[in-house]
Amino acid sequence: MQKKVFSEVETTMSRTHTLNKTELYVLRLILHGYSNFEIIDFLEIELDQFFKVEQSIKFKLGCTSWYKVIIKSFQLEVIKQEDFIDEIVKQQALMFSEKITTKVSAQKVSNKEVKNIIIEFYQHCNTALKQSNKENFSIDEREYLKLKFKGLSNDSINGKLQLGNEQIDVVREKVFFKLKVNDWYNNFKKAFQLDILKKEDYLSIDIELEAIDIAVNIISAFLLKNLSEKEKQLMVYDELLRIYTTIEFNYLSKALL
């Protein structure tokens, strides 16, 4: 994990001067699931310095919440979504990139046929991710996540769930524990994966249209470029990850936290 984070930061430093190296480390480590104290230990800094780094990142990106920091960082390409894709999605992309490459290379296929395989890939990702977490969530936990995503204040959530502050704190702790995350971005990301939050309620792009665009890109590249089979598969793999992250970012960016 350490080598991976160091490599990602070095690559990012060549693309942006907005955040310094320490700030990029903190941003990436949080998204990789490190707790505050693990980050402090990793970077060998004090707690007050860690909080100053967090505030500096918010100030530089003009954000009031850490969630918005992450959304804006993706929008500005300070960090890349592809660096934080779940392993399950990568595994599915690898399998479907081979399937698409074999099919397109072996015979003439239509954009529609490739589009259907791309949508099948996305559906398989959703199914596999949903099955990866076996925790049961109470009605209060599910409603808490939905209300938090909509940006309701703690007082408003307390009123709607008819729970006291201490009870709400317990619900919050249980949600984070069950989802095995330390930040709101990964919290909501997993909530969508488990259908606690419904993608269709927030999605503002047409998956069919996105998939047909990717299909056209793939077939065009196969026809116009002199690529080896491995290069073709890698290109398809990248395109599958791209459509997945495009869809994922679309609904995650709707949070009002």
C-alpha positions as CSV (number, residue, x, y, z in Angstrom):
1,M,0.0,0.0,0.0
2,Q,2.8,2.5,0.9
3,K,4.5,2.1,-2.5
4,K,1.2,2.5,-4.3
5,V,0.3,5.7,-2.5
6,F,3.8,7.1,-3.1
7,S,3.7,6.3,-6.8
8,E,0.2,7.9,-7.2
9,V,1.3,11.1,-5.5
10,E,4.5,11.4,-7.6
11,T,2.4,11.0,-10.7
12,T,-0.2,13.5,-9.6
13,M,2.5,16.1,-8.7
14,S,3.4,16.3,-12.3
15,R,-0.2,17.3,-13.2
16,T,-1.1,19.9,-10.5
17,H,0.5,22.5,-8.3
18,T,-2.7,23.2,-6.4
19,L,-1.9,20.8,-3.5
20,N,1.5,20.1,-2.0
21,K,2.9,16.6,-1.6
22,T,1.7,16.2,2.1
23,E,-1.8,17.4,1.2
24,L,-2.0,14.9,-1.7
25,Y,-0.8,12.1,0.6
26,V,-3.6,13.0,3.1
27,L,-6.2,13.1,0.4
28,R,-5.2,9.8,-1.1
29,L,-4.7,8.0,2.2
30,I,-8.2,9.0,3.4
31,L,-9.7,7.6,0.1
32,H,-7.6,4.5,0.5
33,G,-9.4,3.9,3.8
34,Y,-6.7,5.0,6.3
35,S,-8.0,6.4,9.6
36,N,-6.8,9.7,10.9
37,F,-4.3,8.1,13.3
38,E,-3.0,5.7,10.7
39,I,-2.3,8.7,8.4
40,I,-0.6,10.5,11.2
41,D,1.6,7.5,11.8
42,F,2.2,7.0,8.1
43,L,3.3,10.5,7.5
44,E,5.0,10.9,10.9
45,I,3.2,14.1,11.7
46,E,1.3,15.4,14.8
47,L,-2.5,15.5,15.1
48,D,-2.7,19.3,15.0
49,Q,-0.5,19.3,11.9
50,F,-2.9,16.8,10.3
51,F,-5.9,19.0,11.0
52,K,-4.0,22.0,9.6
53,V,-3.4,20.0,6.4
54,E,-7.1,19.2,6.1
55,Q,-8.0,22.8,6.5
56,S,-5.4,23.9,4.0
57,I,-6.9,21.4,1.4
58,K,-10.4,22.8,2.0
59,F,-9.2,26.3,1.6
60,K,-7.2,25.7,-1.6
61,L,-10.1,23.9,-3.2
62,G,-12.8,26.3,-1.9
63,C,-14.8,23.6,-0.1
64,T,-16.5,23.6,3.3
65,S,-16.8,19.8,3.7
66,W,-14.4,17.0,3.2
67,Y,-16.9,15.2,0.9
68,K,-16.9,18.2,-1.5
69,V,-13.1,18.2,-1.4
70,I,-13.1,14.7,-2.8
71,I,-15.7,15.5,-5.5
72,K,-13.9,18.7,-6.6
73,S,-10.5,16.8,-6.6
74,F,-12.0,14.3,-9.0
75,Q,-13.5,17.1,-11.1
76,L,-10.2,19.0,-11.3
77,E,-8.3,15.7,-11.9
78,V,-6.1,16.4,-8.9
79,I,-6.7,12.7,-8.3
80,K,-8.0,10.1,-10.7
81,Q,-11.1,8.0,-10.0
82,E,-9.5,5.0,-11.6
83,D,-7.0,4.9,-8.7
84,F,-9.8,4.2,-6.3
85,I,-11.9,1.6,-8.1
86,D,-12.9,-1.5,-6.1
87,E,-10.9,-4.6,-6.9
88,I,-14.2,-6.4,-7.8
89,V,-14.8,-3.9,-10.6
90,K,-11.3,-4.4,-11.9
91,Q,-11.8,-8.1,-11.9
92,Q,-15.0,-7.8,-13.9
93,A,-13.4,-5.3,-16.3
94,L,-10.6,-7.8,-16.9
95,M,-13.0,-10.6,-17.7
96,F,-15.2,-8.5,-19.9
97,S,-12.3,-6.9,-21.7
98,E,-11.2,-10.3,-22.8
99,K,-14.7,-11.2,-23.9
100,I,-15.1,-8.0,-25.9
101,T,-11.7,-8.3,-27.5
102,T,-12.2,-11.9,-28.6
103,K,-15.6,-11.1,-30.0
104,V,-14.6,-8.0,-31.9
105,S,-11.4,-9.4,-33.2
106,A,-13.0,-12.7,-34.4
107,Q,-15.9,-11.3,-36.3
108,K,-17.7,-8.2,-37.5
109,V,-20.0,-7.0,-34.7
110,S,-22.3,-4.1,-34.4
111,N,-22.0,-1.2,-32.0
112,K,-25.2,-2.4,-30.4
113,E,-23.8,-5.9,-29.6
114,V,-20.7,-4.4,-28.0
115,K,-22.9,-1.9,-26.1
116,N,-25.0,-4.8,-24.7
117,I,-21.8,-6.5,-23.4
118,I,-20.7,-3.2,-21.8
119,I,-24.0,-2.9,-20.0
120,E,-23.7,-6.5,-18.9
121,F,-20.3,-5.7,-17.5
122,Y,-21.9,-2.8,-15.5
123,Q,-24.7,-5.0,-14.2
124,H,-22.3,-7.8,-13.2
125,C,-20.2,-5.2,-11.2
126,N,-23.4,-4.1,-9.4
127,T,-24.3,-7.7,-8.5
128,A,-20.8,-8.7,-7.3
129,L,-20.4,-5.5,-5.2
130,K,-23.8,-6.0,-3.6
131,Q,-23.0,-9.6,-2.6
132,S,-19.6,-8.5,-1.1
133,N,-21.1,-7.1,2.1
134,K,-23.3,-9.5,4.2
135,E,-24.1,-7.0,6.9
136,N,-27.8,-6.3,7.7
137,F,-28.8,-2.7,8.1
138,S,-31.7,-1.5,10.3
139,I,-34.5,0.8,9.1
140,D,-33.0,3.6,11.1
141,E,-29.5,3.0,9.6
142,R,-30.9,3.0,6.1
143,E,-33.0,6.2,6.6
144,Y,-30.0,7.9,8.3
145,L,-27.9,7.3,5.2
146,K,-30.6,8.6,2.9
147,L,-31.2,11.7,4.9
148,K,-27.5,12.4,5.3
149,F,-26.9,12.1,1.5
150,K,-29.7,14.7,1.0
151,G,-27.8,17.1,3.2
152,L,-30.1,17.3,6.2
153,S,-28.7,18.7,9.4
154,N,-28.3,16.5,12.5
155,D,-31.3,18.2,14.2
156,S,-33.5,17.5,11.1
157,I,-32.4,13.9,11.0
158,N,-33.1,13.6,14.7
159,G,-36.6,14.9,14.2
160,K,-37.4,12.7,11.2
161,L,-36.1,9.5,12.9
162,Q,-37.4,10.6,16.3
163,L,-34.1,9.8,18.0
164,G,-32.0,11.7,20.4
165,N,-28.5,12.9,19.8
166,E,-26.8,9.9,21.5
167,Q,-29.0,7.5,19.6
168,I,-28.1,9.2,16.3
169,D,-24.4,9.0,17.2
170,V,-24.8,5.2,17.8
171,V,-26.6,4.8,14.4
172,R,-23.8,6.7,12.7
173,E,-21.1,4.6,14.3
174,K,-22.9,1.4,13.3
175,V,-23.2,2.5,9.7
176,F,-19.5,3.3,9.4
177,F,-18.6,0.1,11.2
178,K,-20.8,-2.1,9.0
179,L,-19.6,-0.4,5.8
180,K,-16.0,-0.7,7.0
181,V,-15.1,2.9,6.0
182,N,-13.7,6.0,7.7
183,D,-15.1,8.8,5.4
184,W,-18.4,9.9,3.9
185,Y,-17.3,9.5,0.3
186,N,-16.6,5.8,0.7
187,N,-19.6,5.5,3.0
188,F,-22.0,6.8,0.3
189,K,-20.1,4.8,-2.4
190,K,-20.8,1.6,-0.5
191,A,-24.3,2.6,0.3
192,F,-25.0,2.8,-3.4
193,Q,-23.3,-0.5,-4.1
194,L,-25.6,-2.2,-1.5
195,D,-28.7,-0.4,-2.9
196,I,-29.3,1.3,0.4
197,L,-29.1,4.4,-1.7
198,K,-30.7,4.0,-5.2
199,K,-28.6,5.0,-8.2
200,E,-31.7,5.6,-10.3
201,D,-32.9,8.3,-7.9
202,Y,-29.8,10.4,-8.5
203,L,-28.4,9.3,-11.9
204,S,-28.6,12.1,-14.5
205,I,-26.9,10.4,-17.4
206,D,-28.2,7.8,-19.8
207,I,-26.2,4.5,-19.3
208,E,-27.3,3.2,-22.7
209,L,-25.9,6.3,-24.5
210,E,-22.7,6.2,-22.4
211,A,-22.3,2.5,-23.4
212,I,-22.8,3.1,-27.1
213,D,-20.2,5.8,-27.1
214,I,-17.7,3.4,-25.5
215,A,-18.7,0.7,-28.0
216,V,-18.0,3.1,-30.9
217,N,-14.6,4.0,-29.4
218,I,-13.7,0.3,-29.1
219,I,-14.7,-0.8,-32.6
220,S,-13.1,2.3,-34.2
221,A,-9.8,1.7,-32.4
222,F,-9.8,-1.9,-33.5
223,L,-10.4,-0.8,-37.1
224,L,-8.0,2.2,-37.3
225,K,-5.1,1.2,-35.1
226,N,-2.5,-1.5,-35.6
227,L,-2.8,-3.0,-32.1
228,S,-1.7,-6.3,-30.7
229,E,-4.3,-8.5,-28.9
230,K,-2.9,-7.5,-25.5
231,E,-3.0,-3.8,-26.5
232,K,-6.6,-4.2,-27.6
233,Q,-7.6,-5.9,-24.4
234,L,-5.9,-3.2,-22.3
235,M,-7.6,-0.5,-24.3
236,V,-11.0,-2.2,-23.7
237,Y,-10.2,-2.6,-20.0
238,D,-9.5,1.1,-19.7
239,E,-12.7,2.0,-21.5
240,L,-14.7,-0.3,-19.2
241,L,-13.2,1.4,-16.1
242,R,-13.9,4.8,-17.6
243,I,-17.6,4.1,-18.1
244,Y,-17.9,2.6,-14.6
245,T,-16.3,5.6,-12.9
246,T,-18.3,8.1,-15.1
247,I,-21.5,6.5,-13.9
248,E,-20.4,6.2,-10.3
249,F,-19.2,9.8,-10.1
250,N,-22.5,11.0,-11.6
251,Y,-24.6,9.9,-8.7
252,L,-22.0,10.3,-6.0
253,S,-21.6,14.0,-7.0
254,K,-25.2,14.6,-6.1
255,A,-24.7,14.4,-2.3
256,L,-25.5,17.6,-0.5
257,L,-23.3,16.8,2.5
